[in-house]
């Protein structure tokens, strides 16, 4: 029996320099009550982010890592609207939504989209959702209504039997939503005669440092890889008052963007320890403790300029977390998407591509709007953080605690 299939994809792009300003169209403003993220949603999002990091990292491979837990969570939340029975339960449990009802999950996703939209002109956040449906394939009204209402998903019909044209069309949309940072998500071979719909979430972040690194201070310096080799990398240098924390077996610094609602957190294991050692300490309780313990101190920071790109097949990690039923053509239940009996809908592929790029500058307007330098007396104790070995990073929205990106740099 032929099975109809679903493609589930998240695309995440972070460009931490370049031109600011969000040129993308925004939905009309509505007169609404103030929105907020519940403690349950925050806990679920944090747990999901850290759990996925554990699943995706392979220290033996020695690779860099970057992904967006937010992008993946939103794509899975959209899919949740079409699931039923054990399939629904497995996706909800993977996301950490064991108690919340679907209406609440959808409302929180919509609220988060609003809360993440910055008023700060030095920050650009753009999230978009797309749904591509096989020509003539009838979606159930409730499923379509949920995606339009809560996720503002753009919908379009395509012919998956013309895979090259379909891939080109979706890739063009992805490129536009990520302002050219991600040019290609799909290959023609990702579609076949079973494919009925593709769900895609894109997340684009662009931010200027509150305290840019002076370009003329950057110079090559050694970076010590985990395999014992040494690599010369462009090392940026900054002396400033920054949020700093010295933890158990690591040091950490936070670099604020713009007015400070978004931060780039960098965690550096002590010499003799690895990023994998640090990753094992990353529990939700420790994460909350660490982020609450940063204190602004005067110090000097040296860190490499870097660009990390990664693409993941998410079926193995999501299956390991208990979502295997959603990928099983004989057991998956997505009957709330469409009535295809006696066939079944199941998730055919789940992929994510992410790019994170860091350099000295912020946006071009950073020289005017992103620099706030205060003259202070120099305290006796200063931190001196030299990031000359593999480290872990996160991009976090401070008001909600939402983790947009997580990554590991083993080789800049």
HELIX and SHEET records of a PDB file:
HELIX    1   1 UNK A   39  UNK A   56  1                                  18    
HELIX    2   2 UNK A   69  UNK A   80  1                                  12    
HELIX    3   3 UNK A   85  UNK A   95  1                                  11    
HELIX    4   4 UNK A  102  UNK A  116  1                                  15    
HELIX    5   5 UNK A  141  UNK A  151  1                                  11    
HELIX    6   6 UNK A  163  UNK A  177  1                                  15    
HELIX    7   7 UNK A  188  UNK A  190  5                                   3    
HELIX    8   8 UNK A  215  UNK A  217  5                                   3    
HELIX    9   9 UNK A  275  UNK A  280  1                                   6    
HELIX   10  10 UNK A  284  UNK A  291  1                                   8    
HELIX   11  11 UNK A  315  UNK A  318  1                                   4    
HELIX   12  12 UNK A  319  UNK A  323  3                                   5    
HELIX   13  13 UNK A  324  UNK A  327  1                                   4    
HELIX   14  14 UNK A  366  UNK A  369  1                                   4    
SHEET    1   A 6 UNK A 154  UNK A 158  0                                        
SHEET    2   A 6 UNK A 123  UNK A 134  1                                        
SHEET    3   A 6 UNK A 195  UNK A 207 -1                                        
SHEET    4   A 6 UNK A   4  UNK A  15  1                                        
SHEET    5   A 6 UNK A 345  UNK A 358  1                                        
SHEET    6   A 6 UNK A 306  UNK A 313 -1                                        
SHEET    1   B 7 UNK A  65  UNK A  67  0                                        
SHEET    2   B 7 UNK A 402  UNK A 409 -1                                        
SHEET    3   B 7 UNK A 391  UNK A 397 -1                                        
SHEET    4   B 7 UNK A 262  UNK A 269 -1                                        
SHEET    5   B 7 UNK A 250  UNK A 257 -1                                        
SHEET    6   B 7 UNK A 230  UNK A 247 -1                                        
SHEET    7   B 7 UNK A 219  UNK A 224 -1                                        
SHEET    1   C 8 UNK A  65  UNK A  67  0                                        
SHEET    2   C 8 UNK A 402  UNK A 409 -1                                        
SHEET    3   C 8 UNK A 391  UNK A 397 -1                                        
SHEET    4   C 8 UNK A 262  UNK A 269 -1                                        
SHEET    5   C 8 UNK A 250  UNK A 257 -1                                        
SHEET    6   C 8 UNK A 230  UNK A 247 -1                                        
SHEET    7   C 8 UNK A 295  UNK A 304 -1                                        
SHEET    8   C 8 UNK A 383  UNK A 386  1                                        
END                                                                             
